[in-house]
């Protein structure tokens, strides 16, 4: 029978193997970064030798072209291996290895995420996704019958459904604001919220960047608008964190929820919730926490038994992300997005619902073809060229959402654009 000492030695050995793999895998990314040091992000965005090194870090299937990375992204190999090894360690003796060895490491992850977001670690809760984070805010604020909530018609359906449930259950009033796509200006978006505010408005929910067209909102100005009027502002950052450069100080928000399995490339089912320290006590958690945790950010993590492997591997995702650099990442994503949008721009029947302005957009682009059924077009792209895109069928517009990632090649973008041009000329065969 193994002694406790032998058991612990095994855990230590496993951790050493994991560390060795991590260093080996990240060395490639870090070395590539050193090779382009001193060059502008825009110049690096065009350096295919550099991005070939980044692409090699992923285990994606090149027999298909995945242009739906906005929904959920693959993780690089180093993140997959970190999570796999942590799962193995968990199963040595879960009540000890998972709860006492692995679970405490969440505090290192908390510090790493807080540093990347630019907040106090005591304001950073680690969740399973943006929906959990945002529903904590939506369901956790004390509101009264007749109180009004403002959001746009473009917010994520799950968030709108959550508010609608509070409407039915408690007599709240949800008001949704439309806006043109792309929006004419950041100021126009602020003005639309300002005009919709009434004395009964208690909460504003605003997307940092929308999932439908990739419209970036002027969050800081909208937060200021709400704060001046005593209105709580919740920021839906599901598609924003690790997508383009920003920090908390650029937003000055009180509540922010995001997923980490999109642009940070963390394990599937990871996210975070930021709550300003002064707001923690009055926000109720989704699952009950003891009264003595009222001012503790960890009360939002009281969800019962859960795997430590998922959230611990966020640390590897952060290392990979920093190895690339957010400015380089955003420049590359815009370069790939512009590659297909510029090619299709101005062609017969093409309508682009996403701005080229880097202050208003990044990787996500949405395009519609006049007279062509959106769902059928998405199926056509899959059937003909094994291209995955997202059909967007909204009350206000229809189009394909196209979302490349850092592992996407220019050749894959060109295959998409080429097939779209065929449809423009010939229709759906």
N, C-alpha and C positions, 0 to 999 in steps of 0.2 A: 504494500500500500504506500502510495506517495505521501511524503510528509508535507506539511504546510510550506516548509522551506523549499522543497523541490517544486511545489506548485507555483510559488512566487518566482522561482528561478525561470520556470517555463514562461511565465508572463513577461518577465524581463527580456528573455531571449526573443519572444515574439515581437516585443516593442522594438528591439534592436534591428530585427529583420525589416520591420516596417520602416524604420528610420532610414535604413540603408537603401531601400527601394525608393523612398521619397527623395532622398538626395540625388540618386541616379536619374530619376525621372525629371526632377526640376532643374538639374544641371543643364539639360538641353535648352530649356526655355531661358534660363538665366544667361547662358553663353550666347544665345541668339540676341538677347537684349544688349549685352556688352558690345556685340559686333556692330550694332546700329546706334550706339550711344553718341549723343551730340547732334544727331540728325532730327529734323522736325518730324512731328507725328504724321504730317501729310506726306512727307517724303518716304517715311517708313511704310505708310499705307500702300505704297506702290511697289514695295520691294518684295517680289515673290519668293526670293530665296529665304528671307526672314519668315514669311508666313508659311512656307513649306515646313519649317521646323515646328511651328505652332500646330499646324494640321496633323503632323505625325504624332502628336501627343494624344490624339483622340482615336477611338476604336470604331468609328462610324462605318456603316455599310456603303461603299461607293457604288453599289449597283443601283442605288436610288439617290435622288437629290432632295434633301430635306430643307425646304425653305419655310418651315414652320417652327423656328426656334423660339418664337415668342411664347408658344404654349408651354413647352418644357424642353430644356436643352439636354443633350448628352453631357455627361461628365467626362473630363479627360481621364486617361488611364490611372494617373496617380491618385485621383480622388476615388475611383472605383476600388483600387487596391487597398487604400486606407480603410474604406468602409468594409470591404470584405474581411480584412484581417481583424478589424474591431469586432465584427460579428463572430468570428471564430473564437476570439478571446472571451466574448460575452458568454459563449456556450460552454466554456470550461466549467464554470459553476456560476450561473447568472446572479444568484443572490449575493455573491461576493465579487466576482470579476466584473459584472456589469454595474452593480450599484455602488461598490466601494472603490474599484480601480478605475473604471472608464467614466462613470457619470460625473465625478468631480471635475473632470477635464472640461466640462461645459464652461467653467469659469474662464479658462484660457480662450475659448472660442468667443465668449462674451466680450472679453477685452479686445480681441482682434477685430470683431465686428464694430464695436464702439469706436475704435481708432479709425477704421475705414469710413464710418459714417460721420465721425467728428462729434461724438457725444460722450457723456459720462457712462461708464459701464453699468452704473446703477439705474440707467434709463433704458437699458437694452434687454428685452425679453426675447428668447429664442423660441420660435414657434414652428409649426409644420408647413405653413404656407401663408400667402397674403390673405386668403379668405379667413383663416383663423384669426389672424392679427386684426383685420378690419372688422370682423364680426364682434370681436372683443370690445372694440370701440362703439360700434353701432348699437349693440345690445347692452353695453355696460354703462352708458350715460343715463342719468336720471332725467326723464322728460315727462311732460304732462299732456293730457288730451288737448288737442288744438295746437300744440307746438308744431312749427313748420321746419322742414328740412329741405335744403337746396342741394341738388346735384345736377349733372348734365344728362342728357338723353344718351350719352356715349359711355357712361360708366358701366363697369362690368355687371352682367345680369345677376350674378349672385349677390352683389352688394345692393342692387336695386330690390331684389326679392327679399332681402333681409329687412330693408326699410318698409317694404310693403306689408311684411308680416307684422311689424310693430304698428303700422297703420291699422290693420284689421284688429289687432289685439288690444291696442291702447288708445286708438283714436288720434294718432299723430297724422300729420299732413305732409306728404312728400310732393315737392314741386320739382319738375325736371326742366332744364334749360337747353334748347337746341343751339347749335352754332354751325356756321358753314365749314365745309372741309375742302381744302385747308382753311384755317381761320385767317382773316386778313391781317391780324396783328395780335400781339400779346395784350395790348391795351384794350382791344375789342373784347377779349375774353374776360378781363377784369370787369369791364363795364357791364357785360351781360349779367354777371353775378350781382353787381351793385344795384342794377335796376330791378332785380327780382327780390331783393331783400325787403321784408316788411317788419313791422314791430313784433310779429309772432315768430320770426326766424330765430331758431335756437342753434342749428347745426348746419354747416356746409361740408359736403363731401366732395372733394375735387381730385381728379386723376393728376398725378405728376406727368404721366404720359399715357395716352389712351391705348387700349388694346386693339381698337378698330382701325385707326389710321396712323397711329404713332404721333399724334399731336401733343407736343410738350406745352404744359400750362405754366404761367408765371405764378408759381406757388407762393413765393414770398409776399407778393403784392396781395394775393387773395387772403393769405393768413393775416396780413396787416389789416385788411378790410374787415375781416371778422373780429379781430381782437379789439379794434376801435369801437365796435358795436356790441361787445360782450357775447359774440357768437363763437361757439366751438367750431374749429376747422379740423377735419380729419383728412389726411392725405393718403390717397390710394397710390402707393408707389410700386405696385406689383411688377411693372415692366421697367422700372427706372434704375434701381440700385445695381451698380457695376456695369451699366449699359453706356452711360456717358458721364462726364465729370461733374460732380457736385458734392457738397458736404452739407451737414445740417445747418451750418451758419448761413448758407445760401438760401435756405428755406425758412428758417426761424419758425418752424411748426411745433405744435404741441403733441400731435399724434401722427405716426407714420407707420404704415404696414407694407411689407414687401415679401416676395418669394425669392429664394436664393437658388432655386433649381432652373432659373431662366438665364440670367446674364452673369451670375457668379459661377455657374457650372457646378454648383454644390449638389450633394445627393438629392434625389427626388424626395419631396416631402420635407423641405426645410425652408424656413423663413424667419423674419424677425419683426418685432413690434417695438417701436420707440414710443415712449411716453415721457413727456417733460416731468421732471421730478416733482414739481409742485402739483401735478395733475394726477399722480398715481393713486393717491388715497381715495379720491372720489370716483375712480373708474372701477366698476365691478368686473371681476374675472368671469370668463365663460363657465369655468368649473369652480366650485366653492373652494375658498382658501380660509384658513383660520384668521380670526380677527387680528391677531398680533402680526400678520403679514400685510396689513392694510397699506402700508407705505413701502412695501418691498416689491420691486419689479418682478421678482421670482414668483409672485402669486399668479401671474399670467401663464406660468409653466406648470401649474398644478393640474396635470391631465391624467394622472395614473401611470401605470407601467407603460413604458415606451422604450424603443431601442436607443442606446447611447451611440451606436455606430453612426447613425445618420448625422446627428448634430456634431459629433466629434470630427468627422471628415470635412466639415466646413473649413477647418483650419488648413487643410491641403488646398481647398478651392481658393481660399484667400491668398495663399502663397503663389499659386498659379496665376491668379488675377494680378497680383502685384508684380510678378515676373514679366508680364506683358506690359502693364502700365495702362491706366484708364484712358489717357490721352491718345496713345497709340491704338488702343482697342476701338475707341469711338471713331477715330479717323478712318480706320480700316472698314468699320461697319458702314459708315457713310459712303465710302468709296465704292463698296460693293452694291449698296442700295442705288447710288447714282448711276452705276454702270448700266443697270437695266432700265431705270426710270428715264435717263437721258435718251436711251435708244428708242424707247416707246413714245416719248414725249412728242406731241404734234402729229402722230400718225392718225389716220382716219378712225373716228369713233372712240379714241382713247381719252379717258379722263383720269387724271391723277388726283387722288384725294389727300395726298401728303405733300407738304411744303419741302422745297429744297433748302430752305433757310436752316443752317445748323443750330440756330437758337430755338427752332420750332420742331425739330425732328432729328432722328438718328437712324437706326437700322431698319425700323418698320416702315414699309411703304405699301399703299393700297391703290389698286388700279381697277378701273371698270372699262368694259368694252360695250359700246352702245349696240343694243339688239342681240346681245349674246347672254344667255342664261348663265348666271354666276356659278351655280352648283354644277351644271353640265360642263362648264369650262374647267372647273377644278377636276372633275372626273376625267375629262379629256386629257389633261396634262398628266394625270397619273397613268391612264391607260396607254398613252402614246410614248411617254418618255420617263415614266416612273418619277415624276416630280410631285412633291408634297407641298401644297399651299393651303391657305385657309379661306374658304368661301365666307364672305361677310354679307349677310342679307339683313339689312337694317331698314327700319321704317323710312329713313331719310335718304338712303343710298345703298347701292350694291357694288361689290367688287371683290377682288382677290387680295388678301393680305399676304405679302411676301416678306419673309424675315430670314435673311442669311445670318451666319455666325462667323466666328473667327476661323473655323475649320472649313468654311465654304470656299471653293476655288472660283476664280474668274471664269474658267471654262464651264462650270456648272451654271453660273449666272447666264452665260451666253446661250446655253442650251435652252434655258427658260425663255429668254428673250426671242430666240429663233422660233420656238414653237408658238409663242404669242404672235409673232409677225405672220406666221402661216395662217393662224386663225383670223387675223385682221384681213388678210388678202382673200382667203378661201372660205371662211366660216368654219363651223364645226363639221368635220367629216363624219 
